[in-house]
């Protein structure tokens, strides 16, 4: 299983900034120590041509140069710098690479990513470019170039915040189905219409969350099987997340991950997953939750590989 990291492209932030930049390097270190079966690769950078499949040229150049970027960066929540621009491109490149790998091998991941608040013409909520949207468009373009059928994609967004940018980008596109389970009263306060939105109340606990997820996956099961699932496995529904407002336990998050990967595994759908949000009071606790998502994913991937070998003996 391939996973792509960009943590050494560090975004410099002022003291006291609430974005937990250090969690990416901590996750990288933890995966190397605890799950050596995962093959870790440095993220490639995304090209201007790839970004332009989703984002406007003017916005791409503004982020690249920093010229007239003040209003954009205020909405994103980061100060502009060359390192910020490079990290944003690498984070998108990691998701593009993860999608490419998943289509070949069944499963891959980005140790960062999930920048679902970015629209085609602007960013927001710590999101510069929309990595999921760019990765989808790259994969669809590649499929068309190889004279394949149009690639049908499902985005399962389980970050605690609604994926407003992703929903807006794909709102008129029947080839991409967007599902979002999120805190109804949480950011963004002006939400977009996903293909399936399930807003949850503040304080939502494991049982109610998992019931809602089961309902959403049942609805998905009534649709044609997609050619790709992209899963945003946010750690921020956790009960001790600073920005989450839900009350899921670690066991609840594990059950959530198991349901998503089981749904995909049963249908033999390739999955690329990204880490999305996680703002725990204790960053180490957030990293532990993210490592467990990788552990669950790896377990299902290993079962899928074993099943292939059993069904295709030499």
C-alpha positions as a Markdown table, in Angstrom:
| # | Residue | x | y | z |
|---|---|---|---|---|
| 1 | Unk | 0.0 | 0.0 | 0.0 |
| 2 | Unk | 1.4 | 3.4 | -1.1 |
| 3 | Unk | 1.1 | 6.6 | 1.0 |
| 4 | Unk | 2.4 | 10.0 | 0.1 |
| 5 | Unk | 3.8 | 12.7 | 2.5 |
| 6 | Unk | 4.6 | 16.3 | 2.2 |
| 7 | Unk | 5.4 | 17.2 | 5.9 |
| 8 | Unk | 9.0 | 18.4 | 5.1 |
| 9 | Unk | 7.4 | 21.2 | 3.0 |
| 10 | Unk | 6.6 | 23.2 | 6.1 |
| 11 | Unk | 4.2 | 26.1 | 6.2 |
| 12 | Unk | 5.7 | 28.8 | 8.5 |
| 13 | Unk | 3.1 | 30.1 | 10.9 |
| 14 | Unk | 3.2 | 32.8 | 13.6 |
| 15 | Unk | 3.3 | 31.8 | 17.2 |
| 16 | Unk | -0.1 | 30.8 | 18.6 |
| 17 | Unk | -1.6 | 29.9 | 15.3 |
| 18 | Unk | -4.3 | 27.3 | 15.8 |
| 19 | Unk | -3.4 | 25.1 | 12.8 |
| 20 | Unk | -1.5 | 22.1 | 14.1 |
| 21 | Unk | 1.3 | 22.0 | 11.4 |
| 22 | Unk | 3.4 | 19.5 | 13.4 |
| 23 | Unk | 0.9 | 16.7 | 13.2 |
| 24 | Unk | 1.9 | 15.8 | 9.7 |
| 25 | Unk | 5.5 | 15.0 | 10.6 |
| 26 | Unk | 4.3 | 13.2 | 13.7 |
| 27 | Unk | 2.0 | 11.0 | 11.6 |
| 28 | Unk | 4.9 | 10.3 | 9.2 |
| 29 | Unk | 7.1 | 9.2 | 12.0 |
| 30 | Unk | 4.4 | 7.1 | 13.7 |
| 31 | Unk | 3.6 | 5.2 | 10.5 |
| 32 | Unk | 7.2 | 4.4 | 9.8 |
| 33 | Unk | 7.5 | 3.0 | 13.3 |
| 34 | Unk | 4.2 | 1.2 | 13.6 |
| 35 | Unk | 3.1 | 0.1 | 10.1 |
| 36 | Unk | 6.2 | -0.7 | 8.1 |
| 37 | Unk | 3.9 | -2.5 | 5.5 |
| 38 | Unk | 3.0 | 1.0 | 4.2 |
| 39 | Unk | 5.4 | 2.2 | 1.5 |
| 40 | Unk | 5.9 | 6.0 | 2.1 |
| 41 | Unk | 6.8 | 8.3 | -0.9 |
| 42 | Unk | 7.6 | 12.0 | -1.0 |
| 43 | Unk | 4.6 | 13.8 | -2.6 |
| 44 | Unk | 5.2 | 15.1 | -6.2 |
| 45 | Unk | 4.3 | 18.6 | -6.9 |
| 46 | Unk | 1.1 | 19.3 | -8.9 |
| 47 | Unk | 1.5 | 21.1 | -12.2 |
| 48 | Unk | -0.2 | 24.3 | -13.3 |
| 49 | Unk | -2.0 | 22.3 | -16.0 |
| 50 | Unk | -3.4 | 19.9 | -13.4 |
| 51 | Unk | -4.5 | 22.7 | -11.1 |
| 52 | Unk | -6.2 | 24.4 | -14.0 |
| 53 | Unk | -8.5 | 21.4 | -14.5 |
| 54 | Unk | -10.3 | 22.8 | -11.4 |
| 55 | Unk | -8.9 | 26.3 | -10.5 |
| 56 | Unk | -8.8 | 29.5 | -12.5 |
| 57 | Unk | -5.5 | 30.6 | -13.9 |
| 58 | Unk | -5.7 | 33.9 | -12.1 |
| 59 | Unk | -6.1 | 32.3 | -8.7 |
| 60 | Unk | -3.3 | 29.8 | -9.4 |
| 61 | Unk | -0.9 | 32.7 | -10.3 |
| 62 | Unk | -2.0 | 34.7 | -7.2 |
| 63 | Unk | -1.1 | 31.8 | -4.9 |
| 64 | Unk | 2.2 | 31.3 | -6.8 |
| 65 | Unk | 3.4 | 34.9 | -6.7 |
| 66 | Unk | 1.6 | 36.4 | -3.7 |
| 67 | Unk | 0.6 | 39.4 | -5.7 |
| 68 | Unk | -2.8 | 40.8 | -4.6 |
| 69 | Unk | -3.2 | 37.8 | -2.3 |
| 70 | Unk | -4.1 | 39.5 | 0.9 |
| 71 | Unk | -7.9 | 39.0 | 0.7 |
| 72 | Unk | -7.5 | 35.4 | -0.4 |
| 73 | Unk | -5.1 | 34.6 | 2.4 |
| 74 | Unk | -7.4 | 36.2 | 5.0 |
| 75 | Unk | -10.2 | 33.8 | 4.0 |
| 76 | Unk | -7.8 | 30.9 | 4.0 |
| 77 | Unk | -6.3 | 31.7 | 7.3 |
| 78 | Unk | -2.6 | 31.5 | 6.5 |
| 79 | Unk | 0.0 | 34.1 | 5.7 |
| 80 | Unk | 1.3 | 34.0 | 2.2 |
| 81 | Unk | 4.8 | 32.8 | 1.6 |
| 82 | Unk | 6.7 | 30.8 | -1.1 |
| 83 | Unk | 6.8 | 27.9 | 1.4 |
| 84 | Unk | 3.0 | 28.1 | 1.8 |
| 85 | Unk | 2.5 | 28.0 | -1.9 |
| 86 | Unk | 4.9 | 25.0 | -2.3 |
| 87 | Unk | 3.3 | 23.1 | 0.5 |
| 88 | Unk | -0.2 | 23.6 | -1.0 |
| 89 | Unk | 1.0 | 22.2 | -4.4 |
| 90 | Unk | 2.7 | 19.2 | -2.7 |
| 91 | Unk | -0.4 | 18.4 | -0.7 |
| 92 | Unk | -2.5 | 18.3 | -3.9 |
| 93 | Unk | 0.2 | 16.3 | -5.7 |
| 94 | Unk | 0.0 | 13.7 | -2.9 |
| 95 | Unk | -3.7 | 13.2 | -3.5 |
| 96 | Unk | -3.3 | 13.0 | -7.2 |
| 97 | Unk | -0.6 | 10.4 | -6.7 |
| 98 | Unk | -2.7 | 8.5 | -4.2 |
| 99 | Unk | -5.6 | 8.3 | -6.6 |
| 100 | Unk | -3.3 | 7.1 | -9.4 |
| 101 | Unk | -1.9 | 4.4 | -7.1 |
| 102 | Unk | -5.3 | 3.3 | -5.8 |
| 103 | Unk | -6.6 | 2.8 | -9.3 |
| 104 | Unk | -3.7 | 0.4 | -10.0 |
| 105 | Unk | -3.4 | -1.3 | -6.6 |
| 106 | Unk | -6.8 | -0.8 | -4.8 |
| 107 | Unk | -5.8 | 1.5 | -2.0 |
| 108 | Unk | -3.5 | 4.4 | -1.3 |
| 109 | Unk | -3.4 | 7.5 | 0.9 |
| 110 | Unk | -2.2 | 11.0 | 1.4 |
| 111 | Unk | -0.9 | 11.8 | 4.9 |
| 112 | Unk | -2.4 | 15.3 | 4.6 |
| 113 | Unk | -5.0 | 16.5 | 2.1 |
| 114 | Unk | -8.7 | 16.8 | 2.4 |
| 115 | Unk | -8.7 | 20.6 | 1.5 |
| 116 | Unk | -12.4 | 20.6 | 0.8 |
| 117 | Unk | -13.2 | 24.2 | 1.6 |
| 118 | Unk | -11.3 | 25.5 | -1.5 |
| 119 | Unk | -13.5 | 26.6 | -4.4 |
| 120 | Unk | -12.5 | 26.9 | -8.0 |
| 121 | Unk | -11.7 | 30.6 | -7.6 |
| 122 | Unk | -10.7 | 30.9 | -3.9 |
| 123 | Unk | -9.6 | 29.1 | -0.8 |
| 124 | Unk | -11.0 | 29.1 | 2.7 |
| 125 | Unk | -10.8 | 27.4 | 6.1 |
| 126 | Unk | -7.0 | 26.4 | 5.9 |
| 127 | Unk | -7.6 | 25.1 | 2.3 |
| 128 | Unk | -5.7 | 26.7 | -0.6 |
| 129 | Unk | -6.4 | 24.3 | -3.5 |
| 130 | Unk | -9.0 | 21.5 | -3.6 |
| 131 | Unk | -6.9 | 18.4 | -3.7 |
| 132 | Unk | -9.8 | 16.0 | -4.1 |
| 133 | Unk | -11.3 | 17.9 | -7.0 |
| 134 | Unk | -8.0 | 18.1 | -8.8 |
| 135 | Unk | -7.2 | 14.5 | -8.3 |
| 136 | Unk | -10.7 | 13.5 | -9.6 |
| 137 | Unk | -10.2 | 15.6 | -12.7 |
| 138 | Unk | -6.8 | 14.2 | -13.3 |
| 139 | Unk | -8.0 | 10.6 | -13.0 |
| 140 | Unk | -11.0 | 11.3 | -15.3 |
| 141 | Unk | -8.8 | 13.0 | -17.9 |
| 142 | Unk | -6.4 | 10.0 | -17.8 |
| 143 | Unk | -9.3 | 7.6 | -18.3 |
| 144 | Unk | -10.6 | 9.5 | -21.3 |
| 145 | Unk | -7.1 | 9.6 | -22.9 |
| 146 | Unk | -6.9 | 5.8 | -22.6 |
| 147 | Unk | -10.3 | 5.5 | -24.3 |
| 148 | Unk | -12.0 | 4.2 | -21.2 |
| 149 | Unk | -15.5 | 4.8 | -20.0 |
| 150 | Unk | -16.0 | 8.1 | -18.0 |
| 151 | Unk | -14.7 | 7.5 | -14.5 |
| 152 | Unk | -17.6 | 7.6 | -11.9 |
| 153 | Unk | -16.4 | 8.8 | -8.5 |
| 154 | Unk | -17.9 | 8.9 | -5.0 |
| 155 | Unk | -16.5 | 11.3 | -2.4 |
| 156 | Unk | -17.2 | 10.2 | 1.1 |
| 157 | Unk | -16.5 | 13.3 | 3.3 |
| 158 | Unk | -16.5 | 12.4 | 7.0 |
| 159 | Unk | -14.6 | 15.5 | 8.2 |
| 160 | Unk | -16.7 | 17.2 | 10.8 |
| 161 | Unk | -16.9 | 20.3 | 8.6 |
| 162 | Unk | -19.0 | 20.2 | 5.4 |
| 163 | Unk | -17.0 | 20.0 | 2.2 |
| 164 | Unk | -18.5 | 23.2 | 0.8 |
| 165 | Unk | -15.9 | 23.8 | -1.9 |
| 166 | Unk | -16.0 | 20.2 | -3.2 |
| 167 | Unk | -19.8 | 20.3 | -3.2 |
| 168 | Unk | -19.8 | 23.5 | -5.2 |
| 169 | Unk | -17.2 | 22.3 | -7.7 |
| 170 | Unk | -19.1 | 19.1 | -8.5 |
| 171 | Unk | -22.7 | 20.5 | -8.1 |
| 172 | Unk | -23.7 | 20.0 | -11.8 |
| 173 | Unk | -21.5 | 17.0 | -12.5 |
| 174 | Unk | -23.3 | 13.6 | -12.5 |
| 175 | Unk | -20.0 | 11.7 | -12.8 |
| 176 | Unk | -19.1 | 12.7 | -9.2 |
| 177 | Unk | -21.4 | 12.0 | -6.2 |
| 178 | Unk | -20.6 | 13.9 | -3.0 |
| 179 | Unk | -21.6 | 12.7 | 0.4 |
| 180 | Unk | -21.0 | 14.8 | 3.5 |
| 181 | Unk | -21.6 | 13.8 | 7.2 |
| 182 | Unk | -20.9 | 16.9 | 9.2 |
| 183 | Unk | -21.8 | 19.1 | 12.2 |
| 184 | Unk | -24.8 | 21.0 | 11.1 |
| 185 | Unk | -24.0 | 24.1 | 13.2 |
| 186 | Unk | -20.3 | 24.0 | 12.6 |
| 187 | Unk | -18.1 | 25.7 | 10.0 |
| 188 | Unk | -18.8 | 26.6 | 7.2 |
| 189 | Unk | -21.9 | 28.5 | 8.4 |
| 190 | Unk | -23.1 | 28.9 | 4.8 |
| 191 | Unk | -23.1 | 25.4 | 3.4 |
| 192 | Unk | -23.3 | 24.2 | -0.2 |
| 193 | Unk | -25.6 | 21.4 | -1.4 |
| 194 | Unk | -23.8 | 18.1 | -1.7 |
| 195 | Unk | -25.5 | 15.2 | -3.5 |
| 196 | Unk | -26.2 | 13.8 | 0.0 |
| 197 | Unk | -25.8 | 15.9 | 3.1 |
| 198 | Unk | -26.4 | 14.6 | 6.6 |
| 199 | Unk | -26.1 | 17.3 | 9.2 |
| 200 | Unk | -25.6 | 16.2 | 12.8 |
| 201 | Unk | -26.3 | 18.1 | 16.0 |
| 202 | Unk | -23.7 | 19.3 | 18.4 |
| 203 | Unk | -22.8 | 16.6 | 20.9 |
| 204 | Unk | -23.7 | 13.7 | 18.5 |
| 205 | Unk | -22.3 | 10.5 | 20.0 |
| 206 | Unk | -21.1 | 7.2 | 18.4 |
| 207 | Unk | -24.5 | 5.4 | 18.1 |
| 208 | Unk | -26.3 | 8.3 | 16.4 |
| 209 | Unk | -23.3 | 9.0 | 14.1 |
| 210 | Unk | -23.0 | 5.4 | 13.0 |
| 211 | Unk | -26.7 | 5.2 | 12.4 |
| 212 | Unk | -26.5 | 8.2 | 10.1 |
| 213 | Unk | -23.5 | 6.7 | 8.3 |
| 214 | Unk | -25.3 | 3.4 | 7.8 |
| 215 | Unk | -28.2 | 5.3 | 6.3 |
| 216 | Unk | -25.8 | 7.2 | 4.0 |
| 217 | Unk | -24.0 | 4.0 | 2.9 |
| 218 | Unk | -27.3 | 2.3 | 2.2 |
| 219 | Unk | -28.3 | 5.2 | -0.1 |
| 220 | Unk | -24.9 | 4.8 | -1.9 |
| 221 | Unk | -25.5 | 1.1 | -2.2 |
| 222 | Unk | -28.6 | 1.8 | -4.3 |
| 223 | Unk | -26.6 | 3.6 | -6.8 |
| 224 | Unk | -24.3 | 2.1 | -9.5 |
| 225 | Unk | -21.0 | 0.9 | -8.2 |
| 226 | Unk | -18.4 | 3.7 | -8.8 |
| 227 | Unk | -14.9 | 3.3 | -10.3 |
| 228 | Unk | -13.3 | 5.1 | -7.4 |
| 229 | Unk | -14.0 | 6.3 | -3.9 |
| 230 | Unk | -12.1 | 9.1 | -2.2 |
| 231 | Unk | -12.5 | 9.1 | 1.5 |
| 232 | Unk | -11.9 | 12.1 | 3.8 |
| 233 | Unk | -11.2 | 10.5 | 7.1 |
| 234 | Unk | -11.2 | 13.5 | 9.3 |
| 235 | Unk | -10.2 | 12.9 | 13.0 |
| 236 | Unk | -12.2 | 16.0 | 14.0 |
| 237 | Unk | -15.5 | 14.3 | 15.0 |
| 238 | Unk | -13.5 | 13.1 | 18.0 |
| 239 | Unk | -14.9 | 14.1 | 21.4 |
| 240 | Unk | -11.7 | 16.0 | 22.4 |
| 241 | Unk | -11.2 | 17.9 | 19.2 |
| 242 | Unk | -11.0 | 21.7 | 19.6 |
| 243 | Unk | -13.0 | 22.5 | 16.5 |
| 244 | Unk | -15.3 | 19.4 | 16.2 |
| 245 | Unk | -18.3 | 19.9 | 18.6 |
| 246 | Unk | -19.3 | 16.2 | 18.2 |
| 247 | Unk | -18.6 | 13.5 | 20.8 |
| 248 | Unk | -17.3 | 10.4 | 19.0 |
| 249 | Unk | -14.9 | 8.2 | 20.9 |
| 250 | Unk | -11.9 | 6.5 | 19.4 |
| 251 | Unk | -13.9 | 3.3 | 19.2 |
| 252 | Unk | -16.6 | 5.2 | 17.3 |
| 253 | Unk | -14.1 | 6.6 | 14.8 |
| 254 | Unk | -12.7 | 3.1 | 14.3 |
| 255 | Unk | -16.2 | 1.7 | 13.6 |
| 256 | Unk | -16.7 | 4.6 | 11.2 |
| 257 | Unk | -13.5 | 3.7 | 9.2 |
| 258 | Unk | -14.4 | 0.0 | 9.3 |
| 259 | Unk | -17.8 | 0.7 | 7.7 |
| 260 | Unk | -16.4 | 2.8 | 4.9 |
| 261 | Unk | -13.6 | 0.4 | 4.0 |
| 262 | Unk | -15.9 | -2.6 | 4.3 |
| 263 | Unk | -18.4 | -0.9 | 1.9 |
| 264 | Unk | -15.6 | -0.4 | -0.6 |
| 265 | Unk | -14.0 | -3.8 | -0.2 |
| 266 | Unk | -17.3 | -5.7 | -0.6 |
| 267 | Unk | -17.8 | -3.9 | -4.0 |
| 268 | Unk | -14.1 | -4.1 | -5.0 |
| 269 | Unk | -13.9 | -0.3 | -5.4 |
| 270 | Unk | -10.5 | 1.4 | -5.4 |
| 271 | Unk | -10.1 | 3.8 | -2.5 |
| 272 | Unk | -7.8 | 6.8 | -2.0 |
| 273 | Unk | -8.1 | 8.3 | 1.5 |
| 274 | Unk | -6.8 | 11.6 | 2.9 |
| 275 | Unk | -6.5 | 12.7 | 6.5 |
| 276 | Unk | -8.5 | 16.0 | 6.4 |
| 277 | Unk | -9.1 | 17.7 | 9.7 |
| 278 | Unk | -7.9 | 17.0 | 13.2 |
| 279 | Unk | -7.4 | 19.6 | 15.9 |
| 280 | Unk | -7.2 | 17.7 | 19.1 |
| 281 | Unk | -6.3 | 19.4 | 22.4 |
| 282 | Unk | -3.5 | 16.8 | 22.4 |
| 283 | Unk | -2.0 | 16.6 | 19.0 |
| 284 | Unk | -0.5 | 13.2 | 19.9 |
| 285 | Unk | -4.1 | 11.9 | 20.4 |
| 286 | Unk | -5.1 | 13.2 | 16.9 |
| 287 | Unk | -2.1 | 11.3 | 15.4 |
| 288 | Unk | -3.0 | 8.2 | 17.2 |
| 289 | Unk | -6.5 | 8.3 | 15.7 |
| 290 | Unk | -5.0 | 8.9 | 12.2 |
| 291 | Unk | -2.6 | 5.9 | 12.6 |
| 292 | Unk | -5.6 | 3.8 | 13.5 |
| 293 | Unk | -7.3 | 4.8 | 10.3 |
| 294 | Unk | -4.3 | 3.6 | 8.4 |
| 295 | Unk | -4.3 | 0.4 | 10.4 |
| 296 | Unk | -8.0 | -0.3 | 9.5 |
| 297 | Unk | -7.3 | 0.5 | 5.9 |
| 298 | Unk | -4.3 | -1.8 | 5.7 |
| 299 | Unk | -6.3 | -4.6 | 7.3 |
| 300 | Unk | -9.0 | -4.4 | 4.6 |
| 301 | Unk | -6.4 | -4.0 | 1.8 |
| 302 | Unk | -4.5 | -7.1 | 3.0 |
| 303 | Unk | -7.8 | -9.1 | 3.0 |
| 304 | Unk | -8.5 | -7.9 | -0.5 |
| 305 | Unk | -5.0 | -9.0 | -1.7 |
| 306 | Unk | -5.4 | -12.4 | 0.0 |
| 307 | Unk | -8.8 | -12.8 | -1.7 |
| 308 | Unk | -7.3 | -12.1 | -5.1 |
| 309 | Unk | -4.6 | -14.7 | -4.5 |
| 310 | Unk | -7.1 | -17.3 | -3.4 |
| 311 | Unk | -9.3 | -16.7 | -6.4 |
| 312 | Unk | -6.4 | -16.6 | -8.9 |
| 313 | Unk | -4.0 | -19.3 | -7.8 |
| 314 | Unk | -0.9 | -19.8 | -9.9 |
